[in-house]
Amino acid sequence: MTNFSTKVVETDLLICGGGMAACGAAVEASHWAKDRGIKITLVDKAAMDRSGAVAMGLSAINLYLDHNGGSNTLRDYVDYVRNDLMGITREDLVANIARHVDGTVHMFEKWGLPIWKDDQGRYVHEGRWQVMISGESYKVIVAEAAKKALAETGGEYIERVFITHPLVEGDRCVGAIGFSVRENTVYIFKAKATLVAMGGAVHVFRPRSTGEGLGRSWYPPFNSAGSAFFTIHAGAEMTCQEVRFVPVRFKDAYGPVGAWFLLFKSIATNALGEDYMKTNDAELDKWGPYGRAKPTPANLRNWLMMLDIMKGKGPIQMRTEDAIRRISEQSPDPKSAARKLKELESEAWEDFLDMTIAQALLWASTNVEPEKKPSEIMACEPYFIGSHSGASGAWVSGAEDLQTATTKSEYCWGYTNMTTVPGLFAAGDASGASSHKFSSGSFTEGRIAGKSAIAFILEEGGKAKQVSDARAAELTSEILKPLATFSEHAGMTTDPDINPKYVRPKQFMQRLQKVMDEYAGGVSCQLATSAKQLEQGLTLLSLLREDSKNLAAADLNELMRCWENVHRLHQAEAHVRSVLHREETRWPGYYLRSDKPTLDQANWLAFCNCQYDQAKNEWKMIKRPVKYITDGNGG
């Protein structure tokens, strides 16, 4: 530890993360910082070109309203998002993103992103809100624009630095601390405003993939709850921590199903050839008005599938061959039908090659020809994500112009997208209660938060407190402790993985996943849990937290893995406490409280929020009302 140096970086706006939301923040904040003498620093633990959930690419942009050419309205989209989360959403946040997102997509196209177009030059829609792209280089294109914007305004981009903790002085966030994963350097970032956009959380629960597939997940495995830990540890109020997202994907390689359901109009059947959405239709009546929302909420689609699995009707198959044949048969003659068949085969493979290459490899290695045979699909393990069909994240202030007399007191307390901690902003997976923003919406929310953070700096930057040298030194020692622990005790045993004095990061992660899987409703329990199971889970998590002080790292990579696990542990505890606090099943298909298996309609419309006091190691559970910016019925 004696060979570590410390580098202090002073800036005005610190952007933590390198994914879509962080890139959006860099682009927009740079525009408003220009000629104002404001310095922007973006720090990412990876390299921005391939950082975040879009790292491997995408085959579609999932949020585009098509204001000009289509018939969709802002109200339509807000209604869709509200219905998909069964009424639990911050309409003000959703509307603020959606009203700006088309401009974001047009920026992407201007920067060179290939968006599919028909013969009339209109975007090709995968579904109502989705447009198809050739998106293998999607993130590279967006990252290039972000880096260019930073360079033009004298900003700074630092990669391969892992942020571990927020720096908080009094009630205000004044920066962050972390370390390089390439050299022995601790970084202390002093900032007037900090914007966190470090992604969601994977590998909190045990994954379905084991053995040679260990580490494979639908959501990027390097998203390890950095956003959640940062905001929780800073003392920010969190929301929707009981919401986990459980996507249905092609089994084992996690290939996307969206193009098949939306573009190819495919259906999925059980082993008996039944369409479970039809045979289990009556189940939807048990879930209040949300069961009959159109489209059916994603979690309830999961639930109807899982019912068949539990009845012994699995496996579930995506009928790719039927969908391709049906579309090709619509051609007017045999030649055009053959041409269409070839075109559809190509699109089917491109869907994976654009974003989940492993699925194409699995198809090839298992002799799957999608035009000839179906493929198995399955619900994944749970993830924590604020940008897709989940909603977990920080509780942030909404835009003032979107509030009503009944929402303003609850949802607008300061600068847009600022958390309850002054100077700390959140976007993308870091902000909660505003799901279905996806890649374009996350970038847009980053733009919103970046502009807002610049306004905060201009108006309140002079009030920024200085980072305490004592606190920085204390955190530096804490961050590097796993290296010292390993160095001191590794020689006690012949196998460095087996040692009475420490736990290695992979062992710690597996213990966390076992607890969450077995007690908090993971895949081995068919996503079901109960109060007694959750209480036992909390007991085991408390023991795991004690053992986190004995994490050991042999090198910088393992040091990063140690802190990723500490971050995941906080996300796990926030989730377990929130599921336990709500005495009902929230979102069947994402999780089931087997002791409270029904929807409590009288108490349903409420946000389950929480706040952690790290000095006291105490959690506070908070109930917030759900209020709509209209009457909630499209009016």
N, C-alpha and C positions, 0 to 999 in steps of 0.2 A: 504493500500500500504506500510505501514511502516514495515510490517512483511515479506517483500520480501528480499531475499538475492541475491547476485550476484556471479556467478561462472565464472571465466575466464579460458578458455581452450586454451592453446597455442599448435599449431601443425604445421606441414609443409604443408600437403595436407588435406583440409577439403572437404569431400564429403557430399553434402546436398541431402538427399533422401534415400529411402530404397527399391525401385523397381528394375526392371531388369537392367536398365542402371547403377544404383548406385552399384548393386552387381557386375556387370562386371568391373566397375572401381575399386572396392575394391580388386577383385581377381588379376587383371592385375597390378595395382599400387603396390600392396604388393609384387609381384614378382620382380619388378624393384627397389623397395625400400630396398629389403633385403640386409643386410650387408653394407648399405650406410648411416645408422644413420638417416633415414628419417621417421618421424612419420606420420601416417595416421589416421585421425579421421572421422568416418562416423556417421552422426546424422540424425535421422528419427523421424517424428512426430508420427509414429505408431510403430509396432514391425515388424522387417524385415521378419519374417516367413510368414506373411500374409499382406505384404505391397505392394501397387502398383496395376497395372492393371491385374496382374496374381494372385491376392490375393485369389480368389475362385477356381483357377485352369483353365486349358485350355484343349480342346480336340484335338488340333493340334498345331504344330509349323509351322507358316505360311511363314517362309523364310528359305529354304534349297536348295542350288543350285544343290546338288548331282553331284559334279564335277567328282567324280571317276566312279560311276556306271551309270550315265545318260548322255544324249546328250546335256544338257543345258550348255550354256557358260555365262561368265560374261557379255558379250555384250547383250545376250538375255535378261538378267534380267534388265540391265540398260534401254534397249529399252522398256521393259514392264512398268517400273516405269515412264519413261518419257511420254509414251502414256497415262497412266492412269490419269496423272495430265495435260493432254492436252498440253504437251510440256514444262510446267513450272517446271523445276527441276534442281538441282545441280548434274549433272552426276558425278562429282568428288567425292562428298560425298556418293552418292549411291554406286558407284563402290568400294570405300574404305571399306564400310561395307560388301558388298556382297563377296568380295574376301577373307574375313576372317571368314564368318559366318559358313561355314561347320565345321571348327575346333571347334567353339563354341558348335554346336549341338553334336559333338562327345564327348566334355567335359561333357555335360549334361548326355549323356548315360553312360559315365564312372562313374559319380556320383550317378547313380541309377535310372535315369528317364526311365520309361518303354516306349519304342518306338515300335509301331506295326511293325511286320515283316511278310513277306509271307513265303511260304514253302521253298524258296531258300535263306532265311535269308536277303532279301532286305527290306528296309524301305517301308511301305505301304503309297503311296501318296494319299492325299485327292484331290489334284489338281497338277498342274505342279510344283509349288514351295512349296507345303505344305505336311508335313508328319504327320500321325496320332499318337497320344500319349494317354496313360492313365494318364492324367495330373492333377488329383485332388490335388496331393501333389507337383506339379511342382515347385511352389515358395518356399516351405519348403526345397526342395532338393537344389535349387540354393542358398538360403539364408544360409544354413548350410555351403556350400563351401566358401561363402564370409566371414562369421564369423570366419571360420577356418583360412582363409588366413590372416585376420587382426590379429588374435591371434598369429600366427606363427612369425609375424614381429613386435610384440610389439605395434600393432595398438589399437585403442580405438573405441568401438561401443556404442553410446549413443542413447537410444530410448525414445519415448514419449516427445520429445522436438520439438516444433513447430518453425521453422525459419520464422521470419517476414521480416527482411530487410538485404540487403547486407551492408557491411562496406566498404566504398570507401574513400581512402585518395589520393588526387590529381587525377590522371587518372587511378589509380590502385585499383583493388579489393583486400582487405587485410583481408577478413573474413566475418562473419555474426553474427547476433544477433537474439535471440529468447527467448522462455520461456518454462518451463516444463509444461505439461498439467496434471501433477500428484502432483506437489508440488510447493510451492511459491518460485521459483528460476528463475532468469533471467540469461541466458547463453550468454557470449560474447566469440566468437571464433576468435582467431587471427591466421591467416594462411598466408603462402607464396604463395599458390595457392588455389583457390576454384573451385570445380566442382559441378555444379548445375544439378540435375536430379530428380526434385520433381514432375514430372508428368505434365499432361495437365490440362484441365479445364472443369468441369461439372457444371450445374446449373447456367450458365451465362444466358441461355435462359430458358423460362418457359417450364417444361417438359410436355409430354403428360399425364403422370401419376399424378393423383390428389387424394385428399381424403386419403383413407387408403394406396394408392400407392405412396403418396408424398415422394419424395426422391429417388424413383427407377429410375435408368437410365441404359443405356447400359454400359457406361464407369463408373468406380468407382466413387461414389458420393463424396468420400473424396479427390479426385483430384480437387483442387480448385484454380488453376492458380498460384501456388507457384513459379513455374519455370518462368512463364511469368512476374510476378511482380518483381522477383529478378533481372532478366536481364534487364527489362525495367527501373526499378528504379536505377540500377547501371549505366545507360546511354548507354547500349549496343545497337547497331543497330539491329533491328528486321526485320524479313522477312516473307512474305506470311501471314500476319495478316488478310488478307481478306479471307483466306481459312478456312472454317469451314467444319467439316466432318459430314455428315448426313447418318448414316448407315440404311439400311433396316433390320429390325429384326422382329421376331414373336411378334405380338402385345401384349402390356400390361406387359409382363414379360421380354421382350427384349432378348429372346433366340436367339442364333446365327443361321444364315441361310447358312453359308459356307458349312457345311457338306452335306446339302441337295442339294445345287446347284452343288457342285463339286464332292463329293463322290457318292451320290445317283443319280446324274444326273436328279434331279427333275426340273420341270418348275413351274412357277407361272402364274395364269390366273386371269382375271377380273371376275366380277359376271356373265358375259355372256359366260364364258368358253373360252374366247379368250386369246391367248398368246400375251400380249401387246408388247413384243419385236418384234413380227412379224407384228402385225397390225399397229404399229406406226413406222415401220422401216424407212419410208421416212423422218421422222423428223431428222434422223442422218445426212442427207446431209446438214442441215443448220449450222452445227458446224465444218466447214472446214475439213481439213484432219483428225482431231481427231475423228470425228463422225464415220469414217470407220476403225479406229484402231482395232486390234484384240488382246486381247478381248476388247469389248466395255468398255470405261472408266466407272468407278463406278458411277460417278455423272450423266452420260447420261442414264445409266440403271435406276437410280432413276427417272430421268426426264420423261422417257417413261411411267413409272408406274404412276407418278403423273398426266400426261396428262389424263389417263383414270379415275383417281379419280376426276379430275376437270370436266370431261365430264359426270359424274354421273354413271360410270361403276364399282364403287367399291361395296363391299370390294374386296381386292386382296387376293387370296388364294394360299398358297403353296400346290401343289398337292402331298402330302406325300404318299397318298394311291396308286396313279398311279405309283410313282417311286418304291415303295416297291414291288408292284405286278409285274411290268415289270422285275425287277432284279430276283425275285424268279422264274418267268416263264422261265428264261433262263437255269434253271437246267434241267438235262437230263431226270429225272423221278419224279413222284409225291412225293416219299419219300424225295429225296434230295431237292425238291422244298419246302416241308414243313419245312425241317431243315433250309434251307436258309431263309425262312420267319421268323422263330424264331430268327435266328442270326441277321437279319436286324432290327427286333423289338428291340432287346437288344442294338444294336449299336445306334438306334435312341434315346433311353432313356439315354444311357451313354453319348451321345453328350451333353445333358443338365446337367446331374448329375456331369459331370467333371467340369463344368464352370458356369452354370446358373441354379441353383437348383430350383429357383422360377418358371422357365418355366415348369419343370417337375411337380411341384405342381399345376400349373395352368391347365396343361393338365389333371391331375388326377381330379381336382375339377370341371372341365367342361366336364367330360366324353369324352375326346378326346382320341381316339385310332388311332395313326397315320397310321396304316395299313388299317384303315377303312374309315377315313374321313379327309378332308384337314384342314389346320389351317390358320388363317388370318395373314398376314404380313403387315407392315406399316413402312414408313420412320420415324425415331426418330426425336427428337429435335436436334439442332446443338450442336456439341462439338468442342473444340479446342485441337488438338492432332497432334504431329509431327511424330508419329511412325506408324500410321495406314494409311488410305487413305487421311489423311489431311497432311498439311505441315507447319503449323504455328510454329514459334520458333525463336531462336536467329540466326543471321547471323554469321557463323563460318568459320574459315580458313580451307581450304582443304589440303590434303596431297600433298606435293611438287612433288613427283614422278608421280602423276597422271595428272599434269597440262600440258597444251600445251602453245605454244607461245602466243596464244590469250586469254587463261583463267587465266594465272598466275597472271597478274596484278590486276585482279578483284577478284579472289577467293583464293589467297594464300598470306597472309600478315604476317604469324607468325606460331606459333606452331599449329599442327593439332587439330581441334575442339576448339581452343580458340576463344572467341568472340572478338569484337572490343575493349573490355576493357582488358588491360593487366592483366594476372593472373586469369581471369575468364573463365572457360571452361564449355561447355554444351554438354549434351548427352541425348539420348532418346527423350522424348517429349519436352525437353528444346531446342533442336537444330532444325532449320527449313530447308525447301527446300530439305529434304531427306526422303520422305515418304516411306511406305511399308517396314519398318525395323521390325515391329512387336516385339515379345518378344525376339527372338533369335538375331535379328539385333540390338535391343536396348541394350541388354547385350554386343554385339560385339562393338557397338559404345562406350559404357562405357569403355570397354577394351582399345579402341583406345585413348579416351580422358584421361583415367587414366595414360597410358604410356606417353602420351604427357605432361601431367601435371608434372610428375616426371622429365622429361627432362627440363621443365621450371624451376623447383625448383633447380635442379643441376646447371643450367647455369645462372639463374637470381635471385635465391632465396635470395642472399645477398643484393639485392637492395630493398627488401621489406620495405615499410614504416610502422611505428608503428600506431596502432589504437589510435585515439585521445580520451583521457579520456572525454573531453567535449562532443564530438559527441556521445560517448557511453552513457553518462548520459542523453543527450537530447533524444536519441532514447528510452532509458529505460522509461523515463517519458511519452513519446508518446505512447509506447506499452501498458503501464498499465493504461492509462487514462480512458478507458471504465469502469474499475472496480471502479475508483474514481467517475466517473459520476453517476453510478448506486447507489453507497453508499450514495452520497450526496443528490440525488433527489428522490430515490424510495419511501420515506415516504410521498411525496406530494399527492399521490393518493391511493385509496383503492385497485386498480388493478395495479400491477407493470408494466403490458404491456401497459397501457394507461397513458402517461405522457408527459406534454408539454416540458420537458427539454431534452428528449432523445428518441432514437429509438433502439429497440431491434434487434439483428442480424437476426432473422427469418423475421421480418417485412422488414428490409433493403433488404434482399435477394429477397423477393417477389416483392418489388418495382423495383429492378434491372431487374428481369426476365420479369416483365410486360413491361418495357421500351424496352428491347431487343426484346421481342416477337412481340410487336405491331409496332415498328418503324424500327427494323433492320432485319425483315424478318424471324420471327419464325413460328411455326407450325400453329398458328391461322391465319396467312396470307399466307399460302401455300408457305412459304419461299421466298416471294416476298417483295421487298422494292423499294424505289426511292430516288432521291436526297433530295426532300423536306421532306420525312419521316426521312431520316438519319439526316438531319440538325435539325429537331425537337428532334430526339433522343439525339443528342449531347447536346442540350439545357437542356434536362431533366437529362442527365448524369452529367452535370455540377452542377445542383441543388443537385443531389444525392451526389456528391463529397463534397459539402458544408455540407450536413447533416452527412457525415461520421465522421465528427469531434464530433458529438453528439451520436455516438454509445455507448451503455451501456451494461455491462456484469455483471451478478450476480455471476459468478464463473469462474473457469479456462476454463471449456468447452465452455462457452459463449464467453470468451475472444478469444479463438481460432476461434470461429465462426465469431466474429467481424472482425478479421484480414483476414480470408478467404474471406470475402465479399469485403474488400478493395482490395485484390489481384484480385478478379473477376472483380471489377470495372475497373481496369487498363487494363485487357485483353479486356473487353467490349469496352472501348474507342479506343484502338488500332485497333480493328476490324472495328468499325463504321467509323473511319477516313480512313482506308485503302479501304473499300468498296466504300466510297464516292470519294476517290481520283481517283480510276480507273473508268472511265466513260464508262462502258460496263458491260455486264453480264459475270462474270467469273464463270465457272463451274455451268451451269444450273442443277438443281437437288440438288445442295448444296445451291445456292441462285440465285434469278432472280432479276435483276434491271429492273423493269417494265417500267421505262422511257428510258432505254437503253437495250432493250431485245435481242440484237444480239451480235455476236462476232466481235470485231474490229480486223480483220486479220492483218492490217498494223502495229498496235501497240501492238499486243498480246504478243509477246515474250519479256516480261520484268518482272523483279521482282519488286513488290511493297514493298519497305522497309520503315521503319519509325524509329525515334529515339526521345526519350523523355528526356528533360532537367528538372529534378525535381526541381532544384533551381529556375528556371524561370517559371516553370509550362508551358512549351512550347513544342509542337510537331513539328518535321521536317519530311516531306515526301520526300522519296528518290527513284529515279528510277534507277535500276541496270539492265544491259543487261543479257539475257539468252545466255550462250555460252556452247557449247557441247565439250566434250573431244574427240569426233570424228565428222564426218560430220552431225550427228544427224539422219542419215538414215541407221544406222547399219553398216556403212563402217569404 
